[in-house]
């Protein structure tokens, strides 16, 4: 792959992230389902990591984490590190244990969403800001509603992957 092809490929992936981010930031928060808004940015990181592997998943996860930190208030920088590690782990798991399929993406997305929610719950419990039962009443529906968006995000990034000629994984 030439440098020009490489730049073209990742520019198209970045452009593919824009509608996911627009949905996540501007459209879905206006119409929450039972007060719950899904998280779509981790799904984008999962889809690209499943398609492209560990190294590319790390870089794309870092970029998604940076976008998330810069676009939403109250960040502390941890999402950049978390999504980079998650992208690396999901890419490696899909490269060696799962397949490049919707099922693989669903499993990886479920893992990253669950870990993200567990870290959020642990942080809030640590500062004694809410009870566990109250946190779970928000986290579980958010997890399920976010996971329901995985097929749409997968189809978008799978189409991009097919278009820009990603490297086939074993």
ABEGO torsion letter per residue (X at the ends): XBAAAAAAAAAAAAAAAAAAAAAAAAAAAABBBGGBBBBAAAAAAAAAAAAAEAAAAAAAAAAAAAAAAAABBGBAGAAAAAAAAAAAAAAAAAAAABBBBAAAAAAAAAAAAAAAAAAAAAAAAAAGABBAAAAAAAAAAAAAAAAAAAAAAAAAAAAAAAAAGBBBBX
